[in-house]
Amino acid sequence: MTGLFITATDTEVGKTVITGAIAAALKARGLNVAVMKPVASGGVYNSAGNLISEDADFLMQAALIPEEARSLVNPVCLEPALTPAVAAQVSGVVIAVDELLVAYRTLAATHDIVLVEGVGGITAPIWENVLVADLMKALGLPALIVARPNLGTINHTVLTAAYAQALQLEVAGIVINKWEQQDTVLQSSNLAYIEQLTQLPIIGRFPYDPAIAEHAGLHERLAYLAEKHLDMQTIAAIVGEKQNEY
């Protein structure tokens, strides 16, 4: 079993879209792919009255995961739109990292690949004295950093990469999300500085696609976009070569 952890420089950068796109593309290549959003806040109630994560819902649709797997895909869903540690405290919920690892291992035992999406950025607090980075270290998966193309992204991306590397986390590369197809000096110069300062490969420049929000034909659309705009050969090699200790 192999896997990949997808983190980002901030919240709302596009981890979910990139995770879903990679999942869809690998699934289309014939691999048995699981997705996981261990902790999510900002949950909403669906028509059945169940609190769900819309991010987890998106990932499940992208990877064609059945509803009955939701509790493994997203073990902890919190309603307050706050950082998970605070959302859990407000909700009276205890987040046990060991239980998240059990859910991961359960998915890993029955799938070729598990793609794990973080929450917020790498230093987002999950629970008391537990950051996303701690979960990454516990899982032992190589990571992709999702970053923006716009002003400010150099600082955010370089600091995220440096923090991860200081903790001896393996960062496999960077994906730039919401890339404008009409390239600009801002985008291209940001990209050049990010590569120079992090010494990490840029594994893709993924465009904003309004069709994704419609969720119609989501799996097929995401798989197509991933193959076109991400270096799927490199990503497939990463998940194919890195064995998880579990």
N, C-alpha and C positions, 0 to 999 in steps of 0.2 A: 504494500500500500504506500502511496505517496501523496503529497499534498502541497498546498501553497497557502500562505496567509496574506491577505490583501489588506493593507493599511493605507493611511492617507496623511496628508499634511494638515488636515482640518476636517470638520464636519461639512457635509453637503458638497464635497469635492467630486463625488461620483464613484465611490467604492462599490456600491451596489450594482451599478450598470456595468462596470468593468468586471466584477466577479461573475455576474450573470452572463456576460458576453464570453468570457473564457470558458465557463461551464458549458454553454450552448455549443461552442466550437469543438471542445473536447468530446462532448456527447455525440456530436455529428460525426466525429472521427471514429466512433465505435467504442469509446471508453465508458465504463460504468462510473459516472460522476456523482458525488454527493456534494451538497452545499451546506454551509452552516453559518448562522449568525448567532453566536453563543449568547450574547446579551444585546437586547434592544430596548430603547426607551422611546417615548412618544407613540406608544401603541394606540390602536383604535379598535372600536368594537365592530365586528362584522354583523351581517344580517341575522346570524344565529345567536348573537349576544356574546360571542367569545372575543376576548382581548387578543388581538393579533398584531404582529409587526408587519407593516407594509413592505419593508425591505425584505423580510423573510419570504413574504408572499411573492414578491418579484423574483427572487432567486429560485423559488420552487417552480414558478412558471417557466423561467428561463431554462432550467435543467430538467423539466418534465418530472418533477418529484411529486408523488401522491400526497394527498392531504394527511393521511394517517402518519406520515413521517414528521409532521410539523413539530412535535415535542422534542425531537432530536435535532431538527434543523435549527430551532430557536427555543432552547431550554428555558430562557428567562426573558419574559416580555413585560415591560413596565409601562404604565400609562403616562406618568408625568414626562414632559419633554425637557428633561434635565439630564446632566451627566449621570451615567448609571448608578454610581455610588450614592448620589444625592436622591435620585429617583427611587432607589431601593429603600433608603432610610425613610423618605416621606411615605412610601407605600407599606412600610412595615415588613419588608421582604429581606431575607438574608440571602446573599449571593455566595454560594459555596463553589470555589474554583474546582475542587475535586469532582463535583457533580458535572461541571462543564466538560472536564476531561473524560469522564465516563461516557457522556453523550458522544463526544468526538470518537472515542475508541470503538463505540458501538457502530457508528457510521463507517469507520475505517475498516472494520472487520468484514464488511459486506460490499465494499466498493473499491474500485481501482484507485480513485483519487478523491480526496476531500478538499474542497476549496473553502477556506474559513475567512469570513469577512469580519473585520474589527468594528469597533464603534468609535466615532469621533477620530481623533488622532492618536498617535502612539503613546502619549502620556495621559490620555483620558482615564480618570479613576473608575475602575469597575466596582471596587469594594474598598473597605478600609485597608489602606496601605497596599492595595493591589491595582496596578495600572494595566492598560492594554499590553504594554511591553512585557509585563510579567507573565501574562497569558501566552504571549508569543514565545517566550523563553520556555515555558512549561510544555508547549506543544512541539517545539523543536523543528518547526517548518521554515523553509526559506520564505522570504517576504518580497512582495512587490509594493512599492510606494506609488499611490495615485496622487498626482499633483495637478494644479491648475496651470494654464498657459499665460495668465495675465499678470499685471503689475503686482509685485510682492511675492511672487512664487519662488524667486531665487532664494530668498532668506528662509521662507517656510520649508522648502524642500531640502536645502543644504542642512539646516538644523535638524530636521527629522532624520535624515540619513546619518548625520554625525552622532545623534543620540543613540540610534539603533546600533551603530557600529561600536560605540563606546561600551554598550552592554554586550558586545560580542554576538549580536543577532546577525544572521546572514541575510543580507539584502541582495536579491537577485537582479533587481533592476527597477526602473521607474517607468510608469505610464503617464503620459500627459493626456488629461481628459478635457473635453469641450474645446478641442483644437479647431480653430477657424480655418476652413479649407483655402480661403484667400490669405495666404501667409502674410504676416506683417513683420516689420523690424522688431517690434516688441516681442512677438512670439519666438522668432528665430534667435534673437539675442538671448532671451531667457533660456532657451533650450541649450544654447552653446555654453553659457555660464554654468548651468546645472550639471552638464556633462563634465565640464572642466573641474568644477569645485568638488563634486561628489566622486568622480572617477567611477561612476556607475553607468551601465548601458541604458539608453532610452529604448524600451521594448515596444513602444507604440505611441502613436498620436491619434487618439480616438475622437471623432467628431461629435458634436451635439446633433442628435437626430430626434426631431419632434415626434416621429412615428413611434418611437419607443414608448412614449407616455400612453399611447392608445392601447397597448398590450395585445393588439390583434396580430397574430402570427409572430409573437414575441420571440420564441425559440429560434425560428428560422431567420428572423431579421438580425438578432444578436449574433448568431453564428456567422452570418454573412459579413457583418461589420467587423467582427473579430478577425476573421481570415483576411479581410482587406486592409485593416488599419493597425492590427497588432502583429508582432512577430511570433506567430503561433508555433513556428518550428522551434524557436528558442524556449518558449513557455513549455511546450511538450517535452523538450529535453530536460528542463529544470525539474518538472514533476516526475519525469521518468528516471532520473538519476538519483534524486534525493530520497533516501529511505528514512522513514520516521522510526524513531526508537521504540514506538509502541508496536 
